[in-house]
Amino acid sequence: MEDLPDQLIWEILRRIWSTVDQNAASLVCKRLYRADNEQRCSLRFGCRLDPANEALSTLCARFPNLAKIKKTYAGWMSKLGKQLDDHGLFILSEFCPSLTDLTLSYCTFFTDVGLRCLTSCSKLSSLKLNFAPRITGCGILSLVTGCKNLTVLHLIRCLNVCSFEHIGKYGKIEDLGIRNCRSIGEGDLAKLGASWRKLKRLQFKLDSNYRYMKANDCSAVDRWQTHHISCNNTWCIA
């Protein structure tokens, strides 16, 4: 194994897709361990990572070139330990300089403070949040203004995000997903204004338990229909 060229080692590791197999391969010898640490660019982990912040710090230190991270707390219970919080997002911003794609699902402990930490991730281009009840529009504003390369933003069941008009004013979002955010109605789409020209993909779905438009939505949509906004670049609306 020690006589194999570096290019061949990297090619072997690139062909291993399973995380379990990657972990097993890294234990074969020190050379594979070091090579795996350098080439590992994505991580996906669940709710059994405890203590979350300390474990995340260790993983980020071991894999310095992480570009894609998926973290989910589906099925989490308090007996499984503390969740990733604002300090955990600070760790990501400090130890993952190559981070481009971040997905957080059922992470209920982090707030707008954590989102502001992510503005240090200069390469972040995609953020997907599924059920983040503690964040608000202020955190999203900090994010879109601070992350200059952010083009993909998906918000699913983010219950306290009540507006996203600032996305049109300050962001460069091309792929926008708003699903089951009960404080956002159809009228809020009107507030996107000229940012419709930037969008290439839009997903919008109302909360099934919040079907009726907010009181100001009807008038907002009526005003919107009197304007002609070019959206020729938008190739998918769902």
C-alpha positions as CSV (number, residue, x, y, z in Angstrom):
1,M,0.0,0.0,0.0
2,E,2.9,2.4,0.8
3,D,4.3,2.0,-2.7
4,L,1.1,3.0,-4.5
5,P,1.1,6.5,-6.2
6,D,-1.0,9.3,-4.6
7,Q,-3.2,9.6,-7.6
8,L,-4.2,5.9,-7.3
9,I,-4.9,6.2,-3.6
10,W,-7.2,9.2,-4.3
11,E,-9.0,7.4,-7.1
12,I,-9.6,4.4,-4.9
13,L,-11.2,6.6,-2.2
14,R,-13.2,8.5,-4.7
15,R,-14.9,5.3,-5.9
16,I,-16.1,4.4,-2.3
17,W,-19.5,6.0,-1.9
18,S,-20.8,4.5,1.4
19,T,-19.8,6.4,4.5
20,V,-19.4,3.1,6.4
21,D,-17.0,1.8,3.7
22,Q,-15.1,5.1,3.7
23,N,-14.6,4.8,7.5
24,A,-13.5,1.2,7.2
25,A,-11.0,2.0,4.4
26,S,-9.5,4.8,6.5
27,L,-8.6,2.3,9.2
28,V,-6.6,0.0,6.8
29,C,-3.4,2.0,7.2
30,K,-2.1,5.5,8.2
31,R,-1.7,6.5,4.5
32,L,-5.4,5.8,3.7
33,Y,-6.4,7.5,6.9
34,R,-4.5,10.7,6.0
35,A,-5.8,10.6,2.4
36,D,-9.4,10.1,3.5
37,N,-9.1,13.1,5.8
38,E,-7.9,15.3,2.9
39,Q,-10.3,14.1,0.2
40,R,-13.5,13.7,2.3
41,C,-15.7,16.6,1.1
42,S,-19.2,15.7,2.4
43,L,-20.7,14.5,5.7
44,R,-24.1,13.4,6.7
45,F,-25.0,12.6,10.3
46,G,-28.0,12.2,12.5
47,C,-29.2,12.8,16.0
48,R,-26.9,10.4,17.8
49,L,-23.9,12.7,17.5
50,D,-23.5,13.6,21.2
51,P,-22.2,15.9,22.5
52,A,-23.1,17.6,19.2
53,N,-20.8,20.7,19.3
54,E,-17.7,18.8,20.5
55,A,-18.2,16.0,18.0
56,L,-18.7,18.4,15.2
57,S,-15.5,20.3,16.2
58,T,-13.6,17.0,16.0
59,L,-15.0,16.1,12.7
60,C,-14.3,19.5,11.1
61,A,-10.7,19.3,12.4
62,R,-10.3,15.8,10.9
63,F,-11.8,16.7,7.6
64,P,-10.6,20.2,6.7
65,N,-12.0,20.2,3.1
66,L,-15.7,19.6,3.9
67,A,-17.9,21.3,1.3
68,K,-21.2,19.6,1.9
69,I,-22.8,18.9,5.3
70,K,-26.3,17.4,6.0
71,K,-27.5,17.3,9.6
72,T,-30.8,15.9,10.7
73,Y,-32.5,15.5,14.0
74,A,-35.5,13.5,12.8
75,G,-36.7,11.3,15.6
76,W,-34.7,13.2,18.2
77,M,-35.5,12.9,21.9
78,S,-34.0,14.8,24.8
79,K,-32.4,11.6,26.1
80,L,-30.2,11.5,23.0
81,G,-28.4,14.6,24.2
82,K,-28.2,18.3,23.2
83,Q,-28.8,19.4,19.6
84,L,-26.5,21.5,17.5
85,D,-27.0,25.1,18.5
86,D,-25.6,28.6,17.7
87,H,-22.2,27.6,18.9
88,G,-22.3,24.6,16.6
89,L,-22.9,26.9,13.6
90,F,-20.0,29.1,14.8
91,I,-17.8,26.0,14.7
92,L,-18.9,25.3,11.1
93,S,-18.0,28.9,10.2
94,E,-14.6,28.7,11.8
95,F,-13.4,25.2,10.8
96,C,-15.1,24.7,7.4
97,P,-13.7,27.4,5.1
98,S,-14.7,25.3,2.0
99,L,-18.4,24.9,3.0
100,T,-20.7,25.4,0.0
101,D,-23.8,23.4,0.8
102,L,-25.5,23.1,4.2
103,T,-28.7,21.3,5.0
104,L,-30.2,21.3,8.5
105,S,-33.3,19.4,9.3
106,Y,-35.3,19.5,12.6
107,C,-32.5,21.5,14.2
108,T,-34.6,23.4,16.7
109,F,-32.0,24.9,19.0
110,F,-30.2,27.4,16.8
111,T,-31.4,31.0,16.3
112,D,-30.7,34.1,14.2
113,V,-27.3,34.4,16.1
114,G,-26.2,31.1,14.5
115,L,-27.3,32.2,11.1
116,R,-25.2,35.4,11.5
117,C,-22.2,33.1,12.2
118,L,-22.7,31.5,8.8
119,T,-22.0,34.8,7.0
120,S,-18.3,34.0,7.6
121,C,-18.7,31.1,5.2
122,S,-17.7,33.1,2.1
123,K,-18.2,30.1,-0.3
124,L,-21.7,29.1,1.0
125,S,-23.9,28.9,-2.1
126,S,-26.8,26.6,-0.9
127,L,-28.7,26.6,2.4
128,K,-31.7,24.3,3.1
129,L,-33.5,24.6,6.5
130,N,-36.3,22.1,7.4
131,F,-38.1,23.0,10.6
132,A,-36.0,25.7,12.2
133,P,-38.7,27.3,14.5
134,R,-36.4,29.8,16.2
135,I,-35.1,31.7,13.2
136,T,-36.8,34.9,11.9
137,G,-36.6,37.2,8.9
138,C,-33.8,39.1,10.6
139,G,-31.5,36.0,10.5
140,I,-32.4,35.4,6.8
141,L,-31.6,39.1,6.1
142,S,-28.1,38.7,7.7
143,L,-27.5,35.6,5.7
144,V,-28.4,36.9,2.2
145,T,-26.5,40.1,2.8
146,G,-23.4,38.4,4.3
147,C,-23.1,35.4,2.0
148,K,-22.4,36.9,-1.4
149,N,-22.4,33.6,-3.2
150,L,-25.7,32.3,-1.8
151,T,-27.9,31.3,-4.8
152,V,-30.0,28.4,-3.3
153,L,-32.3,29.1,-0.3
154,H,-34.9,26.6,0.8
155,L,-37.1,27.3,3.9
156,I,-39.4,24.5,5.0
157,R,-41.7,24.9,8.1
158,C,-39.6,27.8,9.4
159,L,-42.6,29.0,11.4
160,N,-41.3,32.4,12.5
161,V,-40.0,33.7,9.2
162,C,-42.7,36.1,8.3
163,S,-41.2,38.0,5.3
164,F,-38.6,37.5,2.6
165,E,-38.8,40.7,0.7
166,H,-35.2,41.6,1.6
167,I,-34.1,38.6,-0.6
168,G,-35.0,40.6,-3.7
169,K,-33.2,43.8,-2.5
170,Y,-30.0,42.3,-1.2
171,G,-29.6,38.7,-2.3
172,K,-28.6,36.8,-5.4
173,I,-31.0,33.9,-4.9
174,E,-31.7,31.9,-8.1
175,D,-33.4,28.9,-6.5
176,L,-35.9,29.8,-3.8
177,G,-38.1,27.3,-1.9
178,I,-40.7,28.4,0.6
179,R,-42.9,25.5,1.9
180,N,-45.2,25.4,4.8
181,C,-43.9,28.6,6.4
182,R,-47.2,29.6,8.0
183,S,-46.3,33.3,8.4
184,I,-45.7,33.7,4.7
185,G,-48.6,34.0,2.2
186,E,-49.1,34.6,-1.5
187,G,-49.0,38.3,-1.1
188,D,-45.4,38.1,0.2
189,L,-44.4,36.8,-3.3
190,A,-45.4,40.3,-4.6
191,K,-42.7,41.8,-2.4
192,L,-40.0,40.0,-4.3
193,G,-40.3,42.8,-6.9
194,A,-37.4,42.9,-9.4
195,S,-35.8,39.8,-7.9
196,W,-38.2,37.7,-10.1
197,R,-35.7,38.5,-12.8
198,K,-33.0,36.6,-11.0
199,L,-35.0,33.5,-10.1
200,K,-34.5,30.4,-12.1
201,R,-36.5,28.1,-9.9
202,L,-39.3,28.8,-7.4
203,Q,-41.1,26.4,-5.1
204,F,-43.9,27.8,-3.0
205,K,-46.4,25.9,-0.9
206,L,-48.8,27.1,1.8
207,D,-49.1,25.5,5.2
208,S,-52.1,23.1,4.9
209,N,-53.2,24.3,8.3
210,Y,-52.9,28.0,7.2
211,R,-54.6,28.0,3.8
212,Y,-56.3,31.3,3.9
213,M,-54.4,34.3,2.8
214,K,-53.3,36.9,5.3
215,A,-55.6,39.9,5.5
216,N,-53.2,42.1,3.5
217,D,-52.5,39.4,0.9
218,C,-55.5,40.0,-1.3
219,S,-54.7,43.7,-1.7
220,A,-51.0,43.0,-2.2
221,V,-51.8,40.5,-5.0
222,D,-54.2,43.0,-6.6
223,R,-51.5,45.6,-6.7
224,W,-49.0,43.1,-7.9
225,Q,-51.2,42.2,-10.9
226,T,-51.0,45.8,-12.1
227,H,-47.2,45.5,-12.6
228,H,-45.4,43.7,-15.4
229,I,-42.3,42.0,-14.0
230,S,-40.1,40.0,-16.3
231,C,-39.4,36.5,-15.1
232,N,-38.0,35.0,-18.4
233,N,-35.1,33.4,-16.5
234,T,-37.4,31.4,-14.3
235,W,-37.6,27.9,-15.8
236,C,-39.4,26.0,-13.0
237,I,-42.2,27.1,-10.8
238,A,-43.8,24.5,-8.4
